[in-house]
Amino acid sequence: MKADEVLTAHHDVLRGLLRDLAETTGEEVGRREELRSRLVRELEIHTQIEDELFYPAVVDVSPLLSLAHAEHRQIDDQLAIVMRTAPDDPEFVTEVRMLEKTLRHHTMEEEQRMFPQSHALGVDRLEELGRQLQERQRELADSGGMRLIVRLKRAVLRLV
């Protein structure tokens, strides 16, 4: 898989988690907590693989990196609001939908603008980068350190 395909597939995972979370009800507190935790984990993994591997690889072919970083901050800000909203709060779904909208805008920018720019790297480089992204994604998913980062991030976001 090429790098843009790996990232698009992970965008689909993130969009699916947000969709599933938005479709829950206030009576499904446990499900909301589970989905919210998975979302924090997957967002952390996604941001890390982009920041470590993809963005440095496309720095010379895409002028959109500063925008992408700014959008990551917006996503983190909106995620903090979702984390601070009680799962049984009537505003919970509204906040999830705002995060969903922010993420949708970011992923569309990448998929429609940045990823086509990345094709200037060539197929071989994109395939190698795709392998690196998948490997790092697996490492992070299995990492005890990532589990700790996610627990800390969840705790901090709830307090902010």
C-alpha positions in Angstrom: 0.0 0.0 0.0 1.2 3.5 -0.8 1.4 6.0 2.0 -1.7 7.9 1.0 -3.7 4.7 1.0 -2.5 3.8 4.5 -3.4 7.2 5.8 -6.8 7.2 4.0 -7.6 3.8 5.5 -6.8 5.1 8.9 -8.9 8.2 8.3 -11.8 5.8 7.6 -11.2 4.2 11.0 -11.3 7.6 12.7 -14.4 8.7 10.8 -16.1 5.4 11.7 -15.3 5.8 15.4 -16.7 9.3 15.4 -19.8 8.1 13.5 -20.3 5.3 16.0 -19.8 7.6 18.9 -22.3 10.2 17.6 -24.9 7.5 17.1 -24.8 6.4 20.8 -27.4 7.6 23.3 -27.0 9.1 26.8 -28.0 5.7 28.2 -25.0 4.0 26.6 -22.4 5.6 28.9 -20.1 2.5 28.9 -20.2 2.3 25.1 -19.4 6.0 24.8 -16.5 5.7 27.2 -15.1 2.7 25.2 -15.5 4.5 21.9 -14.0 7.7 23.2 -11.0 5.9 24.6 -10.4 4.1 21.3 -10.8 7.4 19.5 -8.1 9.1 21.7 -5.8 6.1 21.0 -6.3 6.1 17.3 -6.0 9.9 17.0 -2.7 9.8 18.9 -1.3 7.0 16.7 -2.5 8.8 13.6 -1.0 12.1 14.5 2.3 10.5 15.5 2.8 8.5 12.3 2.0 11.6 10.2 4.3 13.8 12.2 7.2 11.3 12.4 7.1 9.9 8.8 4.6 11.3 6.4 5.0 15.1 6.9 8.8 15.0 6.8 8.6 13.0 3.6 6.4 15.5 1.8 7.9 18.7 3.1 9.5 19.5 -0.3 6.3 18.7 -2.3 3.5 20.1 -0.3 3.0 23.6 1.0 0.2 22.4 3.2 2.2 21.2 6.2 1.7 24.3 8.4 -2.1 24.0 7.7 -2.1 20.3 8.6 -0.3 21.0 11.9 -2.7 23.8 12.7 -5.6 21.4 12.0 -4.1 18.8 14.3 -4.2 21.4 17.1 -7.8 22.2 16.3 -8.7 18.5 16.5 -6.9 18.3 19.8 -8.8 21.3 21.1 -12.1 19.8 20.1 -11.1 16.4 21.5 -10.5 18.1 24.8 -14.0 19.4 24.8 -15.4 15.9 24.1 -13.2 14.5 26.8 -14.5 17.1 29.3 -18.1 16.5 28.4 -19.8 13.8 30.5 -21.0 10.8 28.4 -24.5 11.2 29.7 -24.6 15.0 29.1 -27.2 16.0 26.5 -24.4 18.1 24.7 -22.1 15.1 24.3 -23.3 14.3 20.8 -23.2 18.0 19.8 -19.5 18.1 20.8 -18.7 14.8 19.1 -20.3 16.2 15.9 -18.2 19.3 16.1 -15.1 17.1 16.4 -16.4 15.0 13.5 -16.7 18.1 11.4 -13.2 19.3 12.2 -11.7 15.9 11.5 -13.7 15.6 8.2 -12.3 19.0 7.0 -8.8 17.9 7.9 -9.0 14.5 6.2 -10.5 16.0 3.1 -7.7 18.6 2.9 -5.2 15.8 3.1 -6.9 13.4 0.8 -7.9 15.9 -1.9 -4.9 18.2 -1.8 -1.9 16.9 0.1 -2.0 13.3 -1.0 -2.1 14.2 -4.7 0.9 16.4 -4.1 2.7 13.5 -2.4 2.5 11.6 -5.7 5.5 13.7 -6.8 7.6 11.5 -4.6 7.0 8.6 -7.0 5.3 5.2 -6.6 8.4 3.4 -5.1 8.9 6.0 -2.4 5.2 6.1 -1.6 5.1 2.3 -1.3 8.2 2.3 1.0 6.7 5.1 3.0 3.4 3.1 3.2 5.3 0.1 4.6 7.0 2.4 7.2 3.7 3.9 8.2 2.0 0.5 8.7 5.0 -0.8 10.7 5.0 2.2 12.9 1.3 2.1 13.3 1.5 -1.5 14.5 4.4 -0.7 16.8 2.4 2.1 18.4 -0.7 0.1 18.7 1.2 -2.6 20.6 3.3 -0.2 22.7 2.9 0.0 26.4 4.3 3.5 26.1 1.4 4.4 23.8 -1.1 3.1 26.3 0.6 5.3 28.9 0.5 8.3 26.7 -3.2 7.8 25.9 -4.0 7.4 29.6 -2.1 10.6 30.4 -3.7 12.4 27.5 -7.2 11.3 28.6 -6.5 12.5 32.1 -5.1 15.8 31.1 -7.8 16.5 28.5 -10.5 15.9 31.2 -8.8 18.4 33.5 -8.0 21.2 31.1 
